[in-house]
Amino acid sequence: MSARVFVRGLVMAFQRIESIHDIRTVAFVDVSGSFAPVFKELIARFRVSKAVYKSESEALSGIPATQADIAFIGPFSTDHSIRKLSHCQQLRSSGYHGVIILLTEEISSFGGTSGITAAGFDHYLLDSDIDAQLEDSVNWAILNRRRKNKYTLQFDNNPDALFTVDSEGRVFDINQWGTDGSGLSPKMIVVGAVNVMELGTLDCFESLIRPLIVEGNAGKTFMNSVNEGERVFQVQCRVHDVSMIGLVATVVKTDITETMYTRSMDILINSVNLLSERDNYTAGHSSRVYHYCRLISQTMGITGDKKFIRDLYFAALLHDIGKIGVRDYILLKKGPLTDQEHEVLCSHSEKGFKILQNYQFLEGSIGLVLSHHERPDGKGYPQKLISEKIPFGASIISVADGFDAMTTTRPYRKPLKYEKALAEIRDNIGTQYDPDVANAFLSTVRRETLKEATEKSTAGLSALSNELIESLL
């Protein structure tokens, strides 16, 4: 077929395509120059903006920069098949998301249609029967690119980890988040037939996903939550019976750690805030204890232990939640408590433990809540633990709790002066307070510390809780 016939068919087709698809820019990559006469005549007839690149380097910089709507890569010679495939892949890697059409005399040397599309082309154009083929080829290319871009937005750019796997663990599809930490790209995993169990990004496959991939589950969707280290994930699995492949599962793995923490803490913090409607001391007290615990942990140089700090800070915010189960006449009593009333008040540690034990992410905090009134001399409650048996975090809360209780107005007494409160801690080192923790606190606390703690407590427990979750996750 002559170049003139080719151009006439191409121009007529493109006049229709331009109006339908709003094509404004077309690029041609004619590296060899053998098809230059055709490109030259073609450029002269096109109504849209166009550009011809006669080197790969020019095309790699020019096409992504101009974001041409369509790029043709020629010439038709089969001698440059590998070169054209490589050039297309480089264009895609550079961030070009437009339509790329391969100009060729046959497709077998490129591995057929699948090889062409796998290389990043959206379709191909043969030099036979141009008038009948051209418009369909370009329309198919545009349609394929739109599908691919939509797929990229929904799949590759999805913040969840997405997998398509069979019961043997073969990966048919996976997005970037699904590969996170494996050191492999999605293409390397799919093409290289890497088993999902080798990736380390879907640890629940063997116990949770594989058993679901059976014929009776085709068309069904299953939801579960799983723990992986410090994180919590929601795993949605839908089983499909796919023609030519068989049974596969599409898996959506969503990190819900922050959502779970936030929602659970909102419930718990609201409970503490409701308690403060009865006893306006509790919410502000919890905020200040949290502040003092941060001060102590920083002074002792233990903030690098992320799990310990997380457990400590959550416990500091929630250490008095058990007072929900203590009656007002005891909480707000202005005179001395009877022995029976004192016993009821002391039960708040155990009540708090029971409330919080239902929240798995607080597993490391509940022991601190239970033991924050224990003493090194064994005279604390509820278990009368002695020095080394008391959780370290509970000893930190004990000092913070004691200092704030002494420097705050209570129904039964006025606050102690700053110096008197410090003297009380100093005099009770080794009996009521852990020596290392108490000395660390005494070495860093200042009169301004009380003012800072009070000011920060005005932000409210919810704000502190959200700030804590963001800093830890």
C-alpha positions in Angstrom: 0.0 0.0 0.0 1.3 3.5 -0.9 2.1 6.1 1.7 -0.5 8.4 0.1 -3.3 5.9 0.5 -2.3 5.3 4.1 -2.2 9.0 4.9 -5.6 9.6 3.3 -7.2 6.8 5.3 -5.5 7.9 8.5 -6.6 11.6 8.1 -10.2 10.7 7.3 -10.3 8.4 10.3 -8.7 10.9 12.6 -11.1 13.7 11.6 -13.8 11.5 13.0 -11.8 10.4 16.0 -10.7 14.0 16.9 -14.2 15.1 17.3 -15.4 12.0 19.2 -12.5 11.8 21.6 -11.4 15.4 21.8 -7.9 14.6 20.5 -5.7 17.7 20.6 -2.1 16.5 20.4 -0.5 13.7 18.4 3.1 12.6 18.5 5.1 10.4 16.1 8.2 8.5 17.0 10.1 7.7 13.8 13.5 6.6 15.1 14.8 4.9 11.9 13.5 7.6 9.5 12.4 4.9 7.0 8.8 6.0 7.3 9.6 9.7 7.3 7.8 10.6 4.0 4.6 9.2 5.4 5.0 11.1 8.6 5.8 14.3 6.7 2.7 14.3 4.6 0.6 13.2 7.6 1.8 16.1 9.7 0.9 18.5 7.0 -2.7 17.4 6.9 -3.5 17.0 10.6 -5.6 19.7 12.1 -4.4 19.1 15.7 -1.1 19.9 17.4 1.5 17.4 16.4 5.2 16.6 16.8 7.7 14.2 15.3 10.6 12.8 17.3 13.5 11.3 15.4 15.4 10.0 18.4 14.4 8.1 21.5 15.9 10.7 23.9 13.8 13.4 22.3 10.7 11.4 22.5 11.3 10.4 26.2 11.6 14.0 27.2 9.1 15.6 24.8 6.1 13.2 24.9 5.6 13.1 28.7 6.2 16.9 28.9 3.5 17.7 26.3 1.3 14.8 27.4 0.3 14.1 23.8 -3.1 12.4 23.6 -1.8 9.8 21.2 1.7 8.6 20.3 2.5 6.4 17.3 5.7 4.5 17.4 7.1 3.3 14.1 8.4 2.3 11.6 6.6 -0.8 10.3 9.9 -2.8 10.1 10.0 -5.9 12.2 13.8 -5.5 12.6 13.2 -3.0 15.5 10.6 -5.0 17.5 12.7 -5.2 20.7 13.7 -1.6 20.4 10.1 -0.4 20.1 9.0 -2.5 23.0 11.7 -1.1 25.2 11.0 2.5 24.1 7.3 2.1 25.0 8.2 0.7 28.4 10.5 3.7 29.0 7.7 6.1 28.1 5.4 4.4 30.6 8.1 4.5 33.3 8.5 8.3 32.7 4.9 8.8 33.7 3.2 9.1 30.3 -0.4 7.9 30.5 -1.5 8.7 27.0 -2.4 6.3 24.1 0.5 4.5 22.5 0.0 2.7 19.2 2.5 0.4 17.6 3.0 0.7 13.8 4.1 -2.6 12.4 3.8 -5.0 9.4 3.0 -8.0 11.6 2.7 -8.8 15.3 4.1 -12.3 15.8 7.6 -10.9 16.4 6.2 -8.9 19.3 4.7 -12.0 21.0 1.2 -11.3 19.6 -1.4 -9.1 21.0 -0.6 -10.0 24.6 3.0 -9.2 24.2 2.2 -5.8 22.7 -0.2 -4.8 25.4 2.1 -6.2 28.1 4.9 -3.9 26.9 2.6 -0.9 27.4 1.1 -0.4 24.0 -2.6 0.2 23.9 -3.1 -1.4 20.4 -1.3 -1.8 17.1 -1.7 -0.8 13.5 -0.9 -3.0 10.6 0.1 -1.8 7.1 -2.7 -3.9 5.5 -6.3 -2.8 4.8 -5.7 0.6 6.4 -9.0 2.1 5.5 -11.0 -0.6 7.3 -8.6 -1.1 10.2 -7.3 2.3 11.2 -10.4 3.8 12.9 -11.1 0.6 14.8 -7.5 0.3 15.9 -7.3 3.8 17.2 -10.7 3.5 18.9 -9.6 0.3 20.6 -6.4 1.9 21.7 -8.2 4.8 23.2 -10.7 2.5 24.9 -7.9 0.2 26.3 -6.0 3.2 27.7 -9.0 4.6 29.4 -9.7 1.2 31.0 -6.0 0.9 32.0 -6.0 4.4 33.5 -9.2 3.7 35.4 -7.7 0.4 36.6 -4.6 2.2 37.7 -6.6 4.7 39.8 -8.8 2.0 41.3 -6.1 -0.7 41.7 -2.5 0.4 41.5 -3.3 3.7 43.4 -5.6 2.1 45.9 -4.3 2.6 49.4 -5.4 -1.0 50.3 -3.3 -4.1 49.4 -5.1 -6.0 46.6 -4.4 -9.6 45.5 -5.9 -12.1 43.1 -4.7 -15.6 44.0 -5.7 -19.2 43.6 -5.7 -22.0 46.2 -2.0 -22.8 45.5 -1.0 -19.3 46.2 -0.3 -18.3 42.6 -0.6 -14.5 42.2 -2.6 -13.4 39.1 -2.7 -9.8 40.0 -1.4 -7.6 42.8 -1.0 -3.9 43.3 1.9 -1.9 44.7 0.6 -1.9 48.3 0.3 -5.7 48.1 4.1 -5.9 47.4 5.0 -3.5 50.3 8.1 -4.8 52.0 8.8 -7.7 49.6 11.3 -5.8 47.5 9.5 -7.0 44.4 7.4 -5.1 41.9 3.9 -6.3 40.9 5.1 -7.3 37.5 8.0 -9.3 38.9 5.7 -11.2 41.2 3.1 -12.0 38.5 5.5 -12.8 35.6 7.9 -14.6 37.9 5.2 -16.8 39.4 6.2 -15.8 42.9 3.9 -17.6 45.4 2.0 -15.3 47.7 3.3 -17.2 50.8 6.8 -16.1 49.8 6.0 -12.4 49.9 5.3 -11.9 53.5 2.5 -9.4 52.7 -0.5 -11.7 53.2 0.4 -13.8 56.2 -3.2 -15.0 56.7 -3.3 -16.8 53.3 -2.6 -20.2 54.6 -5.0 -20.0 57.6 -7.7 -17.8 56.3 -7.8 -17.4 52.5 -6.8 -20.8 51.2 -9.7 -22.7 53.0 -12.2 -20.3 51.4 -11.2 -21.0 47.8 -13.5 -23.9 47.2 -16.3 -24.5 44.7 -19.1 -24.0 47.2 -17.9 -20.5 48.0 -17.9 -19.2 44.4 -19.7 -15.8 44.4 -19.5 -15.4 48.1 -17.7 -12.6 50.1 -16.1 -13.1 53.5 -14.9 -10.5 56.0 -12.4 -11.0 58.8 -9.9 -9.0 60.9 -6.4 -10.2 61.5 -3.5 -9.0 63.6 0.0 -8.8 62.1 2.5 -7.5 64.6 1.3 -4.2 66.0 -1.2 -3.7 63.1 -4.8 -4.7 62.6 -6.1 -5.5 59.2 -9.6 -6.0 57.7 -9.4 -8.7 55.1 -12.2 -9.0 52.5 -12.1 -12.1 50.4 -14.4 -12.8 47.4 -14.2 -16.2 45.6 -14.7 -16.4 41.8 -14.9 -19.2 39.3 -13.0 -17.7 36.3 -13.2 -19.3 32.9 -9.8 -20.7 31.8 -8.3 -20.2 35.2 -10.6 -21.8 37.8 -11.3 -20.8 41.4 -9.5 -17.6 42.5 -10.0 -15.2 45.4 -9.8 -11.4 45.1 -8.5 -10.1 48.5 -8.7 -6.6 49.8 -6.5 -6.1 52.8 -7.1 -2.8 54.7 -5.1 -1.4 57.5 -7.7 -0.5 60.1 -5.3 0.0 63.1 -5.8 3.8 63.3 -9.6 3.6 62.7 -9.9 0.9 65.4 -7.8 2.7 67.9 -9.6 6.0 67.3 -13.1 4.6 67.5 -12.4 2.4 70.6 -10.6 5.3 72.3 -13.5 7.6 71.5 -15.8 5.3 73.3 -13.5 4.9 76.3 -12.7 8.6 76.5 -16.3 9.5 76.3 -16.9 7.2 79.3 -14.2 9.1 81.3 -15.7 12.4 80.2 -19.2 11.2 81.4 -17.5 10.3 84.7 -16.3 13.9 84.9 -19.8 15.1 84.7 -20.2 13.5 88.1 -16.7 14.2 89.3 -15.1 17.1 87.4 -11.7 16.1 88.7 -11.3 12.9 86.7 -10.8 14.1 83.1 -8.4 16.9 83.9 -6.6 14.6 86.3 -6.2 11.9 83.6 -4.8 14.6 81.2 -2.3 15.8 83.7 -1.2 12.3 84.7 -0.6 11.6 81.0 1.5 14.8 80.8 3.6 13.8 83.8 4.1 10.3 82.5 5.5 11.7 79.2 7.8 13.9 81.3 9.1 10.9 83.3 9.5 8.6 80.3 11.5 11.3 78.5 13.7 12.0 81.5 14.4 8.2 81.9 15.2 7.9 78.2 12.7 5.2 77.5 10.7 6.8 74.7 12.4 4.7 72.1 10.5 1.6 73.2 7.4 2.3 71.1 5.3 -0.6 72.5 6.1 0.3 76.1 5.3 4.0 75.5 2.1 3.2 73.7 0.9 0.9 76.6 2.0 3.5 79.2 0.3 6.5 77.6 -3.0 4.7 76.9 -3.0 3.5 80.5 -2.2 7.0 81.8 -5.3 8.4 79.9 -7.6 5.5 81.1 -6.2 4.6 84.5 -9.2 5.9 86.5 -11.9 4.6 84.1 -13.0 2.0 86.7 -14.4 4.9 88.8 -17.4 4.7 86.6 -18.5 1.8 88.9 -18.0 3.8 92.1 -21.0 5.6 93.5 -21.1 9.4 93.7 -21.5 9.5 97.5 -18.1 7.9 97.8 -16.3 9.7 94.9 -17.6 13.1 96.1 -17.6 12.6 99.9 -16.0 15.6 101.7 -15.2 13.7 104.9 -13.1 10.7 105.6 -14.2 7.4 104.0 -15.2 4.5 106.1 -13.3 1.2 105.8 -16.0 -0.2 103.6 -16.2 2.9 101.4 -12.4 2.9 101.1 -12.6 -0.7 99.9 -15.2 0.2 97.3 -13.0 3.1 96.1 -10.0 0.9 95.8 -11.9 -1.5 93.6 -11.7 1.0 90.7 -8.4 -0.5 89.6 -10.0 -3.9 89.1 -13.1 -2.4 87.5 -10.9 -0.5 85.0 -9.0 -3.7 84.3 -12.3 -5.6 83.5 -13.6 -2.8 81.3 -10.4 -2.5 79.2 -9.6 -6.2 78.9 -12.2 -6.4 76.1 -10.0 -4.2 73.9 -7.2 -6.2 72.3 -5.0 -3.2 71.4 -5.0 -2.3 75.2 -3.6 -5.7 76.1 -0.3 -4.2 77.3 -2.1 -1.3 79.2 -4.6 -3.2 81.3 -1.9 -4.5 83.7 -0.7 -0.9 84.3 -4.3 0.2 85.0 -4.7 -2.7 87.5 -1.5 -2.0 89.3 -1.1 1.8 89.4 -1.9 1.8 93.1 0.6 -0.9 94.1 3.5 0.1 96.3 7.1 -1.2 96.6 6.5 -2.0 100.3 3.6 -4.3 99.4 0.9 -2.1 101.1 -0.8 -1.0 97.8 -3.8 -2.5 96.1 -5.4 -4.6 94.7 -2.7 -7.4 94.8 -0.3 -6.0 97.4 2.6 -6.5 95.0 6.2 -5.7 96.1 8.9 -3.8 94.2 10.0 -6.1 91.4 6.6 -7.6 90.9 5.0 -4.2 90.0 5.0 -3.4 86.3 7.4 -0.6 85.5 4.7 1.4 83.7 2.5 1.2 86.7 5.2 2.6 88.9 5.5 5.6 86.5 1.7 6.2 86.6 1.8 5.9 90.4 4.2 8.8 90.8 2.4 11.0 88.2 -1.0 10.1 89.8 0.3 10.8 93.3 1.8 14.2 92.5 -1.4 15.4 90.7 -3.6 14.2 93.5 -1.6 16.1 96.0 -1.5 19.4 94.0 -5.2 19.4 93.0 -8.2 20.4 95.0 -10.2 17.4 96.2 -13.6 17.3 97.9 -12.0 16.3 101.2 -9.0 18.7 101.2 -7.2 21.6 99.6 -4.2 21.1 97.3 -0.7 20.9 98.9 1.8 23.5 98.0 4.3 22.6 95.3 7.3 22.2 97.7 5.2 20.1 100.1 4.1 17.7 97.3 7.7 17.2 96.3 8.6 16.5 99.9 5.9 13.9 100.2 7.3 12.1 97.2 10.8 12.3 98.4 9.8 11.0 101.9 8.0 8.0 100.4 10.7 6.8 98.0 11.1 3.1 98.4 7.9 2.6 100.3 5.1 4.2 98.2 7.1 5.1 95.1 9.7 3.4 93.0 13.1 5.0 93.7 14.2 5.3 90.0 10.9 6.7 88.8 10.5 9.1 91.8 14.1 10.4 91.5 13.7 10.9 87.7 10.5 12.9 88.3 12.0 15.0 91.1 15.1 15.8 88.9 13.0 17.3 86.1 9.7 18.7 87.6 9.5 22.4 88.0 6.9 24.8 89.3 6.1 25.7 85.7 5.4 22.0 85.0 2.1 22.2 86.9 1.0 25.2 84.8 2.0 23.4 81.6 0.1 20.3 82.6 -3.0 22.3 83.5 -2.9 24.2 80.2 -2.6 21.1 78.2 -5.4 19.4 80.0 -7.8 22.1 78.8 -7.5 20.6 75.3 -9.5 17.6 76.5 -8.9 13.9 76.6 -10.2 13.3 73.1 -7.6 15.7 71.6 -4.8 14.1 73.6 -6.0 10.6 72.6 -6.1 11.5 68.9 -2.7 13.2 69.1 -1.3 10.1 70.8 -2.7 7.7 68.2 -1.3 9.8 65.3 2.2 9.9 67.0 2.3 6.2 67.6 1.0 4.8 64.3 
